[in-house]
């Protein structure tokens, strides 16, 4: 993740470091305390940043990190009621975390052993000290997709979340500003922000909605063939273009599409015909390229691979 003139990178064993953007020099490095090595990058490893605010998730814990020297400013983690937990992003004053809990058992005479739908709760934590500022269940985001693209984003003092509909909330108080309940629902979803649009990718739905009202602007629907279907992954916005991977769960594979953010018109597709590359592999090249945040500017960030580390790396304090 890019922060000013540095790249902040994390590894699955808790190693964290900062590189100089110009020449790759390691500016600081260390190990997150009590980190448990994890062989699965999809189970909780994420570096999120906004300005000089950096939050790192490792498993069930998160840490506020000073980007200048790497020291820990605060610590957080999931509650005992949470079955799963994610850091979704960082805004001007808050870090946003998502918890999945079990719904309460149904009242009698229903069988309490019946499966219960998950309950998602979004909580805003102060980036200065990690304390909860507000939370929401009704306007909460839902589980992000496998590629790590978030289901929530903040820009210009507004938080946008995709869950049971598409929502906009005041970043300072969590007060709802508008809701669009007609957005197609899916068990996972991601969103990205253009200058005037909220872009939602959820299963076979790719759509743009106005940031001020949630009014639908355009949509693209994945095709279905027999038992197979297309889905959109790795959505991001660069300038006036929306990029998304489009894949099918059949041998015809995956392609990358670029669309005009205002109209949804297809600008180009690569390759011109679908490939035989599996969507879960090819989609990784799309995810986390950039996320447009403010109407006034577009700042790029990217994940970088693990680098060679010096021996005797000490824990971060």
C-alpha positions as CSV (number, residue, x, y, z in Angstrom):
1,X,0.0,0.0,0.0
2,X,1.4,3.4,-1.0
3,X,1.7,6.0,1.8
4,X,3.3,9.3,0.7
5,X,6.7,8.3,-0.7
6,X,6.7,4.8,0.9
7,X,5.2,1.4,0.2
8,X,4.0,-0.4,3.3
9,X,4.0,-4.2,2.9
10,X,3.1,-7.1,5.1
11,X,3.7,-10.9,5.0
12,X,1.7,-13.8,6.3
13,X,4.0,-14.4,9.2
14,X,3.5,-10.9,10.7
15,X,6.6,-9.3,9.0
16,X,5.9,-5.6,8.2
17,X,8.2,-3.1,6.4
18,X,8.3,0.2,4.5
19,X,10.1,0.7,1.2
20,X,11.2,4.0,-0.3
21,X,9.1,4.5,-3.4
22,X,12.1,5.8,-5.5
23,X,14.7,3.1,-5.0
24,X,13.2,0.3,-2.8
25,X,15.4,1.0,0.2
26,X,14.0,-0.6,3.4
27,X,13.2,2.3,5.7
28,X,12.0,0.3,8.7
29,X,10.9,-3.3,9.4
30,X,9.7,-5.5,12.2
31,X,7.3,-8.2,13.3
32,X,3.8,-7.7,14.5
33,X,3.4,-8.9,18.1
34,X,1.9,-12.3,18.8
35,X,1.3,-12.8,15.1
36,X,0.4,-16.4,14.1
37,X,1.8,-17.4,10.7
38,X,-1.0,-18.1,8.2
39,X,-0.6,-19.9,5.0
40,X,-3.8,-18.6,3.5
41,X,-3.7,-14.9,2.3
42,X,-7.5,-14.8,2.1
43,X,-8.1,-15.2,5.8
44,X,-7.0,-11.8,7.0
45,X,-4.0,-9.9,5.8
46,X,-4.6,-6.4,4.7
47,X,-2.8,-3.0,4.7
48,X,-5.2,0.0,4.5
49,X,-4.2,3.6,4.5
50,X,-5.6,7.1,4.2
51,X,-3.1,10.1,4.2
52,X,-0.7,9.3,7.1
53,X,-3.1,6.8,8.8
54,X,-2.1,3.2,8.4
55,X,-4.0,0.1,9.7
56,X,-2.7,-3.4,9.3
57,X,-4.9,-6.5,9.8
58,X,-3.3,-9.8,10.7
59,X,-5.8,-12.6,11.4
60,X,-8.1,-11.5,14.2
61,X,-6.1,-8.5,15.2
62,X,-5.5,-5.0,13.7
63,X,-2.8,-2.4,14.5
64,X,-2.5,1.3,13.9
65,X,0.9,1.9,12.5
66,X,3.0,5.1,12.3
67,X,4.2,5.2,8.7
68,X,7.3,7.2,9.6
69,X,9.0,4.6,11.8
70,X,6.6,1.7,12.0
71,X,5.7,1.9,15.7
72,X,2.3,0.7,16.9
73,X,-0.1,3.5,17.9
74,X,-3.0,1.3,19.0
75,X,-4.3,-2.3,18.8
76,X,-7.7,-3.7,18.1
77,X,-9.3,-7.1,17.5
78,X,-12.6,-8.9,17.0
79,X,-15.0,-9.5,19.8
80,X,-15.7,-13.0,21.3
81,X,-19.1,-13.0,19.5
82,X,-17.5,-12.5,16.1
83,X,-17.1,-15.6,13.9
84,X,-15.2,-13.7,11.2
85,X,-13.7,-10.3,11.0
86,X,-12.2,-7.9,8.4
87,X,-10.6,-4.5,8.2
88,X,-12.4,-2.9,5.2
89,X,-10.6,0.4,4.9
90,X,-9.4,3.6,6.5
91,X,-10.8,7.1,6.2
92,X,-9.9,10.6,7.3
93,X,-10.5,9.9,11.0
94,X,-11.8,6.3,11.2
95,X,-10.8,2.7,10.4
96,X,-13.7,0.5,9.4
97,X,-14.0,-3.1,10.6
98,X,-16.6,-5.7,9.7
99,X,-17.7,-8.5,12.0
100,X,-19.8,-11.5,11.2
101,X,-22.0,-12.9,14.0
102,X,-24.6,-15.5,14.3
103,X,-28.2,-14.4,14.2
104,X,-30.1,-15.1,17.5
105,X,-32.0,-18.4,17.6
106,X,-35.6,-18.2,16.3
107,X,-38.4,-18.0,18.9
108,X,-40.4,-21.2,19.7
109,X,-41.8,-23.3,18.2
110,X,-39.1,-23.1,15.5
111,X,-36.2,-25.5,15.9
112,X,-33.2,-23.6,17.3
113,X,-30.9,-26.1,15.4
114,X,-32.0,-24.7,12.1
115,X,-29.3,-22.8,10.2
116,X,-29.4,-19.0,10.8
117,X,-28.3,-16.3,8.4
118,X,-25.2,-14.4,9.3
119,X,-25.4,-10.9,10.8
120,X,-22.9,-8.3,9.7
121,X,-21.9,-5.3,11.9
122,X,-19.7,-2.4,10.6
123,X,-17.9,-0.4,13.3
124,X,-15.9,2.8,12.9
125,X,-12.7,2.9,15.0
126,X,-10.8,6.1,15.7
127,X,-7.5,6.0,13.8
128,X,-5.9,7.9,16.7
129,X,-6.6,5.5,19.5
130,X,-8.6,2.6,18.1
131,X,-11.8,3.3,20.2
132,X,-15.2,2.6,18.6
133,X,-17.0,5.8,17.3
134,X,-20.2,4.3,15.9
135,X,-21.6,1.1,14.5
136,X,-24.4,-0.1,12.3
137,X,-26.2,-3.3,11.5
138,X,-28.9,-2.2,9.2
139,X,-26.6,-0.2,6.9
140,X,-23.6,-2.6,7.4
141,X,-21.4,-3.8,4.6
142,X,-21.2,-7.5,3.9
143,X,-18.4,-10.0,3.4
144,X,-15.8,-8.8,0.9
145,X,-14.9,-11.1,-2.1
146,X,-12.0,-13.4,-2.3
147,X,-9.8,-10.8,-4.1
148,X,-9.8,-8.5,-1.1
149,X,-11.7,-5.6,-2.7
150,X,-13.7,-3.9,0.1
151,X,-17.4,-3.7,0.4
152,X,-17.0,-0.2,2.0
153,X,-15.2,3.0,1.1
154,X,-15.0,6.6,2.5
155,X,-14.6,9.8,0.6
156,X,-15.4,13.5,1.2
157,X,-16.8,12.8,4.7
158,X,-19.2,10.1,3.4
159,X,-19.0,6.3,3.9
160,X,-20.5,4.1,1.2
161,X,-21.3,0.5,2.0
162,X,-22.8,-2.4,0.0
163,X,-24.8,-4.9,2.0
164,X,-28.6,-5.2,2.3
165,X,-28.7,-2.6,-0.4
166,X,-26.4,0.3,-1.1
167,X,-26.0,2.9,1.7
168,X,-24.3,6.3,2.3
169,X,-23.6,7.4,5.9
170,X,-22.0,10.4,7.5
171,X,-18.5,9.4,8.3
172,X,-18.4,11.4,11.6
173,X,-21.6,10.1,13.2
174,X,-22.7,7.1,11.2
175,X,-26.1,8.7,10.4
176,X,-27.7,7.4,7.2
177,X,-27.8,9.8,4.3
178,X,-29.5,7.7,1.7
179,X,-30.3,4.0,0.9
180,X,-31.0,2.2,-2.3
181,X,-32.6,-1.2,-1.5
182,X,-33.1,-2.0,-5.2
183,X,-29.4,-2.9,-5.8
184,X,-29.1,-6.6,-6.5
185,X,-28.0,-8.6,-3.5
186,X,-25.3,-11.2,-3.3
187,X,-23.6,-13.0,-0.5
188,X,-20.3,-11.1,-1.2
189,X,-19.7,-7.8,-2.9
190,X,-17.3,-5.0,-3.5
191,X,-17.5,-1.3,-4.4
192,X,-15.2,1.4,-5.7
193,X,-15.6,5.1,-6.0
194,X,-15.4,7.3,-9.1
195,X,-15.7,11.1,-9.1
196,X,-19.5,11.0,-9.2
197,X,-20.3,7.3,-9.0
198,X,-20.4,4.4,-6.6
199,X,-19.4,1.3,-8.6
200,X,-20.8,-2.0,-7.2
201,X,-19.6,-5.5,-8.3
202,X,-21.6,-8.3,-6.7
203,X,-21.8,-11.7,-8.5
204,X,-23.2,-11.1,-11.9
205,X,-24.0,-7.5,-11.3
206,X,-21.8,-4.5,-12.2
207,X,-23.5,-1.2,-11.7
208,X,-22.9,2.5,-11.1
209,X,-24.9,4.7,-8.8
210,X,-24.8,8.5,-8.2
211,X,-22.8,9.3,-5.1
212,X,-25.2,12.1,-3.9
213,X,-28.4,10.0,-4.1
214,X,-27.8,6.4,-4.9
215,X,-29.7,6.8,-8.2
216,X,-28.8,4.1,-10.7
217,X,-26.8,5.3,-13.7
218,X,-26.0,2.1,-15.6
219,X,-25.6,-1.6,-15.1
220,X,-24.1,-4.6,-16.8
221,X,-25.4,-8.2,-16.1
222,X,-23.3,-11.3,-16.4
223,X,-24.5,-13.9,-18.8
224,X,-25.9,-17.3,-17.8
225,X,-25.4,-20.5,-19.8
226,X,-26.9,-23.7,-18.5
227,X,-25.3,-24.3,-15.1
228,X,-22.6,-21.6,-15.7
229,X,-22.6,-17.9,-15.0
230,X,-20.4,-14.8,-15.3
231,X,-19.3,-12.7,-12.3
232,X,-17.4,-9.5,-11.9
233,X,-14.3,-9.3,-9.7
234,X,-11.5,-7.0,-8.8
235,X,-13.4,-3.8,-9.6
236,X,-11.4,-0.5,-9.4
237,X,-11.5,3.0,-10.9
238,X,-8.7,4.9,-12.5
239,X,-9.5,8.3,-13.9
240,X,-12.7,8.1,-15.8
241,X,-12.6,4.3,-16.4
242,X,-14.0,1.4,-14.4
243,X,-11.9,-1.8,-14.6
244,X,-13.3,-5.2,-13.7
245,X,-12.5,-8.8,-14.3
246,X,-15.3,-10.8,-16.0
247,X,-15.1,-14.5,-15.6
248,X,-17.2,-17.6,-16.1
249,X,-17.1,-20.8,-14.1
250,X,-16.5,-22.9,-17.2
251,X,-13.5,-23.5,-19.5
252,X,-13.9,-20.3,-21.5
253,X,-12.2,-18.4,-18.7
254,X,-11.6,-14.8,-17.9
255,X,-11.1,-11.3,-19.4
256,X,-10.5,-7.7,-18.3
257,X,-12.9,-5.0,-19.3
258,X,-12.6,-1.2,-19.1
259,X,-15.9,0.9,-19.1
260,X,-16.6,4.6,-19.0
261,X,-17.6,5.5,-15.5
262,X,-20.3,7.9,-16.5
263,X,-22.1,5.7,-19.1
264,X,-20.8,2.1,-18.7
265,X,-19.9,2.0,-22.3
266,X,-17.3,-0.7,-23.1
267,X,-14.0,1.0,-24.1
268,X,-11.9,-2.2,-24.5
269,X,-11.7,-5.8,-23.5
270,X,-8.6,-7.9,-23.1
271,X,-8.2,-10.4,-24.5
272,X,-10.9,-9.9,-27.2
273,X,-12.0,-13.4,-26.7
274,X,-12.3,-15.2,-23.3
275,X,-9.2,-17.0,-22.2
276,X,-8.8,-20.4,-20.6
277,X,-7.2,-18.8,-17.5
278,X,-9.1,-19.6,-14.3
279,X,-10.9,-16.6,-13.0
280,X,-9.6,-17.0,-9.4
281,X,-6.0,-16.7,-10.8
282,X,-6.5,-14.1,-13.5
283,X,-8.7,-11.9,-11.2
284,X,-5.7,-11.4,-8.9
285,X,-4.1,-9.1,-11.5
286,X,-7.1,-6.8,-11.3
287,X,-7.6,-6.5,-7.5
288,X,-6.2,-3.7,-5.5
289,X,-4.7,-1.8,-8.4
290,X,-6.3,1.5,-7.3
291,X,-9.3,2.9,-5.6
292,X,-10.5,6.4,-6.5
293,X,-11.6,8.1,-3.3
294,X,-12.1,11.9,-3.6
295,X,-13.9,13.9,-6.3
296,X,-10.9,16.2,-6.2
297,X,-8.1,13.7,-6.7
298,X,-7.4,10.1,-7.5
299,X,-4.5,8.4,-5.6
300,X,-3.2,5.1,-6.6
301,X,-2.1,2.4,-4.2
302,X,-0.9,-1.2,-4.8
303,X,0.2,-4.2,-2.9
304,X,3.7,-5.3,-3.3
305,X,5.3,-8.8,-2.9
306,X,7.3,-9.9,0.1
307,X,10.9,-8.9,-0.1
308,X,14.1,-10.3,1.3
309,X,14.3,-9.3,4.9
310,X,17.3,-8.9,7.2
311,X,18.1,-11.5,9.8
312,X,17.1,-10.9,13.4
313,X,14.1,-8.8,12.7
314,X,12.7,-7.5,16.0
315,X,9.1,-7.2,17.1
316,X,7.4,-3.8,16.4
317,X,6.6,-1.8,19.5
